[in-house]
Amino acid sequence: MGGHRGGEIASRAAADFLSAWTDWSLSGTRKVLQDANRRLFELANSNSDWHAMGATVAGLAFGSEGLLVFNVGDARVYKFSGGFLQPLTKDDSLHQVLLDAGQSSGERSQAQHAVLQSLGGRSDFTEIEPHVHPVRLKHPSRFMICSDGITDMLNADNLEAAVANRASCEECAKALYEAAIEAGGKDNLSVIVADIQPSVS
């Protein structure tokens, strides 16, 4: 979580913890995210410099139930389809709550950046409800996973333009990063672009 003490420590700890996990079923994915939330809370309490540090997370995983998408916080996963971006996640943010209630229609204010769920990030331990759901994959598809530093700088049209007619995932990721920098680059910029093939039964 950019701007918070120990944010880089929390992000690394979350990534290390998730990378060692093997049960990427629906229930297993929820469990590892809940376990990571507790692990980050305990880690934050072990060092006063890391008080209430936390991380948001989004990703894709293969398991016994196929391809899963997950998120906690305001990092996002998108699928590129027919030249357009399809969001596969929904933010845990005040802005999203207002959007769902029809009380906001556009760009989020600074106050609306408030994240309602994260891994760690609280003075008192709080259980989380991770978002995890399957993704049907019939054809080879391209996906993007990114932090809000990318999506705050680039709207859907800008995101699509940045990756249009680029053959490789590396070119797409570089174009997205450079477009976000050119637009102001006010926050941490993290982006992964990946091509995924459907499994053959």
N, C-alpha and C positions, 0 to 999 in steps of 0.2 A: 504494500500500500504506500505509494509515493507520498512523500511529505511527512510520513510518520517515522518516529524513531525506530530504528532496527528493521525497517521495511525490507532491506536487502537480505538481512539475516533470516527473516520470516519466509521470504520467497525461496531462498536456497534450502531451508529446512523442509518446507512443504514439498519442493521438487524432489529432494532426496528421499523423503518418506514415501511419496507416491511411486517413485521409480522402483522401489523394492517390493511393491505390492504385486500379487499374482492373481487374486480372485476378482477378475473384472466382470462379474455378473452384476445384475441390477442391485441385489442386496449387498454384494461385496463392495461395489463402488460407493454406495451410500455409507457403508461402514468405514471404509478407509478415509473418506472425507470427514466423517465425524471424529474418527480417531486422530486425524491430522489437526483438526480444530483443538482437541484436547492437548495434543502434543505441543502445539504452538503456544497455547495458554500456559502450560507448565514451563516451557522454555523461557517465555517472557518473564515469569515470576522468579526465574533463577538468576536474573541480572537486572539491576535497577535501571541500567541504560536501555533495556529493551521493554520497559513497562508498556503493556497493552499493544505490543507490536502485532501486526497481522498481515495477511495476504489474501488476495482474491485468486480464484483459480477457474480455469475452463479447459476442457480437453476432450479428446476422443480416445476410446479404448476398445480393443477387441476382447471378447470373452466368450463364455459358453452360450450366451444369448445373442451373439453377433456384435455389431458395431453399436457402441453406446456414446452418447454425448452427455457431458456433465458440466455444471458450473456452480460456483458459490461466489456471490458478489457481482461486480459489473464487468468482468472480463467476458468475452463473447466468442461464440463459434458460429461461423457462416458456411453455407454451401453455395458454390458457384453453379448455376444451372441456366443454360440457355442465354448466357451473357449477363445474367442478373444474379444478385446476391440474395440468398434466402437465409434470414436469421434462424438459428436452431436453438438459441437460448434466450432467456428473458432476464433482465437485470434485477438484482436485489438492491433496489435503490428507491429513494423517495421520489425521484423523477418518474420511475416506472409506475409506482403506485398512483401518482397523479395522472399519468397518461391513461392508466386502466380505468380511472374514475372519471375520465373526460374533463379533467381540470387543468390539463396542460397539453399544448398542441405542437410545441416546437422545441427550440434549444433549451437545455436545462440550465438553470441558474446555478451559482456557486453553492447555495444552500441545498439545492436539489441533488448535488453530488453525493449527499450522505448515503453511505452503504449500509443496508439493513442487515446483511449477513456477511460474514467473512470467516476465514480460518484464523482463530485468535482474534486480536484486535479489540478486546474488551478488558476492562479492569476487573470485572467479575465474570466467572465462567458462564457461558451461555451455550446451550445446545443449539445445533443448527439442523435445518432440513434441506439437505442438498437437492439440487435438481438433477435428475438422472433419467434419461429415456432412450429407447432404441431408435436407430436410424435405419430405414430400409434402403438398401443399396443394390440397385438392379444393374447399374452401368458404372464404369469407371467415373469417378467424381473428384472434383477439387474442393478442398476445404480450407478455410482460414480460421485460425485461432489468434485472438489479439487482446491486448489490454485496452483500457479506455483511453489511454494516451493516443491511440490510433483513431478510434471512433469519435473522440471529442474534436479532433482536428479535421476529419473527413466525413462528409455525409455519404449516403448510399451512392449517389451519382459519382462523387469523387472517388470512392472506393472502387466502383466498377470501372471507371475510366483508367485508374491506376493499373489495373490488371488486364485490361482489354488487349487482345492480340499478343500476349506474352506467353511463350511456349513453356517455359520452365517455372517450377515453383520458386527457385532462387531469384529469377527475374521479377516475379510477382512480389515477393517479399521485399526485395530491394526497392521496387517502385513505390510500394506502400509506405515504407519507411521514409524515403526521400520526399514523397508528397506530404507526409505529416510534418516533417522538418520544415519544408517550404511554407506550410500553412501556419507555422508558429512553434510547433513542438514543445508545448508547455508542460508535458508530463512524461513519465517513463514510457518509452515506446517499445513494446514487445509484440512480435508478429511471427507466426509460423504458417506457411502455406504447404499443403500436402496433397498429393494425388493418391487416392485409395481405390484399389481394385475390389470388386465383389468377390467373395470367396466362392470357390468351385466345389460343389458337393458331389 
